[in-house]
């Protein structure tokens, strides 16, 4: 699981000073120099110690899917990458530009769930607390809020990837950690994400040992499940159209860690060509779409296959793209899977925290 890439040793210097800053900040919260407060609305925080690539969005979606059956759920997110500044409650008129690509992905799947976008989470929770009873959420899922310490969550879930867990990582910019690995102690539960399907009992035991869990912490293991590719611009299911293993595929990704996505494509489509890779949260411009159109025009059999996250940022270009190109753009939906036992234990702890918070307030 270790990182084999050669790192610039000089980056240890800024990482050292960055570590001093984050430790001082955490110390200020731990000793009440900086104040943190809870909310009368039970709040579940889903976050990580690293800068992206742990799968927060699909885990948030899993929690929404399960909790919305019992509670009025809201998702609170800062809307990274949006071009707006003001607080927004998502509505059908919003786009990835107004609320961010990942929040938009969640909203498209769960349009009946309140999606509250605000960089000031404390302000957002205060506003939700003041809502009328018929609108006020029963529980708020706070996306990427682990470092937002002005809020004390009711239940905190920390994600760490199996192939790069926090105990094998280093602080920014030498590594990818936003804060020291000791920050994991604030989590109630830890989910090891992106685990292989053939995870061995030995790997599980070794990982649990290295996580250095505290008595109150439980650990779970999740993995990504890819569904069948879907046409991006199709208004309705097309049962007679699907990508076959023999299809010629052009992969496109603009996510923090495209490797799992590319591995899946290459294993499923032997004729996959070299991928088009962009930075995380890449905002597509005409030049990018011209490149895509050009590649597809060269080969009438070629199909573009992108990530679910990237697909929402391509939607705005529907009228710009020629029909011949639109009907050859696909995306790969993903979900996270936890074993029935892991899922039952995690949801039991979440429900207990929600109940206890409600009784406390």
Secondary structure, DSSP 4 states (H G I P E B T S, - for coil): ----S---TTHHHHHHHHHHHHHHHHHHHHTTSS--B--SSEEEEEEESBSS-S-HHHHHHHHHHHHTTTS-EEEEE--TT-S--S-EE--TT--HHHH-HHHHHHHHH-TTSEEEE-S-HHHHHHHHHTS-TTTS-SEEEEET-TT-TTB--SEEEEEEEGGG-GGG--BTTTSSBSS-GGGGGG-SEEEEES--TT--HHHHHHHHHHHT--TT-EEEEEEEEE---EESS-SS--TT----TTSEEEEEE-SS--HHHHHHHHHH-TT--PPEE--TT----HHHHHHHHHHHHH-TTEEEEEEHHHHHHHGGGTTTS-HHHHTTEEEE-EEEEE-HHHHHHHHHHHHHHHHHHHHH-
